[in-house]
Amino acid sequence: MKAQEIFQEYNDHILLTYTRMPAIFVKGKGSVLTDIQGKKYLDFFPGWGVSNVGHCHPKVMGAVREQIGKLIHVPNNFYNPHQAKLAKELIRIAFDGRIFFCNSGAESIEAGLKFARAWGEGQKTEIITTHNAFHGRTLGALTATGQLKHQQGFAPLVPGFQYVPFNNIEAIKSAISPKTAAILLELVQGEGGINIATKEYVQELRHICDEKKILMIVDEVQTGMGRTGEIFAFKHYGIVPDVMCLAKALGGGLPIGAMIVKKELADVFKPGMHGSTFAGSPLICKAALGVIKAIYADKMLQNVKAQGPYILEKLNELKAKYDIIKQVRGVGLMIGMELSIEGAAIFKECFAKGLIINCTQGNVLRIMPALNVTQRQINKAIHILEAAIKTVLKI
């Protein structure tokens, strides 16, 4: 099909739930995407954080090729060896617990919310989340999302949620009641604008949850699988959550989510209380095992710890040159550049010049390259970003 035919088919047959850029991508390798015209783009926001190991990583593709000719799917009332292997690996790199597999970040959050309600046994039913959080678009996850703009048009939402300011421990304390079952938290708010929880805040929150017997649920859907320089962001804080929700990068481009609960909580869910038809298939689990292998065999965490500070340094050099840049913040390769103007024009200009980034909250440019990004690619991205800023300022 030609490009115009594809655009027309989308207009004729697909719901307009996304604001799409005018590009049709047909190939990807590492941090480079190629469109239908053969134009190459440097992808510094790969799949909204899905492709942490880059597009079509050999270890992921090899795992998929090996499995797809043998068995793609079996339902969860049977056993499959790759699900067992993946669960063991995730527990090894996370914490001693038990896992429920699903298909997406929103599903993992929904599982966490249901788990908290089940744990509360009808006595503890309320969930506390934070302003500017983003937890997903299914109805429970959407209710947990502390942003009115995403909730408009979908009332009535799920009852039993409270929202408090991020990084404000006193607000948490004031919101807790005898009915509080769980506190749900992103350690780095991604869609919220790259807002980073302080270590003191998270450690005090852990203490409060222990003291008042409240579940601490950490949303690692975007921070998980190496994005912050640790395999999971909670490892920066010296704590272990009661429940962790995971998705995006785990499948290397294929759909998978997971909820991990501490071992001592494992008997809360009984057979029949929750399920997922497609979750944990042999094919998807084999791909996820390839992702874990790639991260460790290719020493990607070490690369994040080296390249993260480098890209922050380069962005701060731009900040010193251009007054429109208010702040650069980030951890690992999860970075936001806050502007004093709307960021859409710069985002679009970057795209036109062959660099894919993201704009969130209207004025925060979000930059999240693959974990194996090179310094040369960073330099090229900074060059394009600066050129885009210059173009927009001239306009």
Secondary structure, DSSP 8 states (H G I E B T S, - for coil): --HHHHHHHHHHHS---S---S--EEEEEBTEEEETTS-EEEESSGGGGT-TT-BT-HHHHHHHHHHHTT-----TTS--HHHHHHHHHHHHHS-SEEEEEESSHHHHHHHHHHHHHHHHTTT--EEEEEBT----SSHHHHHHSB-HHHHTT--S--SSEEEE-TT-HHHHHHH--TTEEEEEEESEETTTTSEE--HHHHHHHHHHHHHHT-EEEEE-TTTTTTTTSSSSGGGGTT---SEEEE-GGGGTTS--EEEEEEGGGGGGS-TTSS--SSTT-HHHHHHHHHHHHHHHHTTHHHHHHHHHHHHHHHHHHHHHH-TTEEEEEEETTEEEEEESS-SHHHHHHHHHTTEE-EEETTTEEEE---TT--HHHHHHHHHHHHHHHHHHHH-
